Amino acid sequence: MVYVTRGLVNVLLDFAAESEPDELTVSLAVTPAAELEGIGDVPPEVPVFTHFYPPDAGKSLTAVFGVDLSVPAGQTQGRFVSHPRGNLEVAKTDDLHETIFVAVPPWDESSLAAFDRSGRRQPLEVVDAEPPTESLV
């Protein structure tokens, strides 16, 4: 089972709609369920996708060095990709990750699915939980 917060799903689907007709790739991070408020019956040690790294962050660095320096190494457990042409599956051209979320038009919750690195669809549960408040200072 793959868990993701409703807030993250809404933001990612909005990003996908805004970037259409272009595809979009976003790095995703998790928070242990024990650190979330309103998580329900999810075991405390289970990772829940809660955060993203902005898709435009570090584009100029990536262009110069050829490596994505905007996302800390080993800090993302998933990837979100949009397929504006409507294929709800992992494509050969997608950036693979441990967990891959794929979305297609009409960019709603029913048009989102989770896959493992091999492209096998995984059960997905959207939870109404809030990640802990974070500060930049």
Secondary structure by P-SEA (a helix, b strand, c coil): cbbbbaaaaaaaaaaaaaaccbbbbbbbbbcccccccccccccccccccccccccccaaaaaaacccccccccccccbbbbbccccccccccccccccbbbbbccccccccbbbbcccccccbbbbbcccccccccc
